[in-house]
Amino acid sequence: MTGNGLKRAVSFAVFGLGILGSLCGCLAAAGGVFTIGINDCLQEILAITFAFATPFPALILAIWKRLFAGVWLIFAGCYLPYGMLAERTYMIQVRHFPDQSTVLQTIQFSLRASLPLIGLGLFFVITDRLKWPRLWGDPTTIDTPDNVSEV
């Protein structure tokens, strides 16, 4: 297998696992939509939407525009802990429910979902910057060290 063939195989594996995981996230987001109520703040709703509902469209977009999809996923992964902390503060300060989890527990809980998003986003950004071959279309249209012919 050539260098470009190996890069494409790794990319296909990452994309495949990412799409399977993002479909599970879409199911979780669909369940969460039906439980939105007065105890939820806007930041939490946006964080859950970014973290669970948007990775599937981002992965589809990554077939053509890896850099944009990578930045999108990194933002979604970084916004989730903020949204969960904002929800905790909202529940304590506005709704007056003092029996919320600690800040550390909230961050630990949200990092379980945000680290895969950040990792996938970093993979897209790094492979775009390293000019890995595209997954869709003719891989020779992108100049990489493996397919550049010297004149």
Secondary structure, 3 states (H helix, E strand, C coil): CCHHHHHHHHHHHHHHHHHHHHHHHHHHHHHHHCCCCCCCCHHHHHHHHHHHHCHHHHHHHHCCCHHHHHHHHHHHHHHHHHHHHHHHHHHHHCCCCCCCCCHHHHHHHHHHHHHHHHHHHHHHHHHHHCCCCCCCCCHHHCCCCCCCCCC
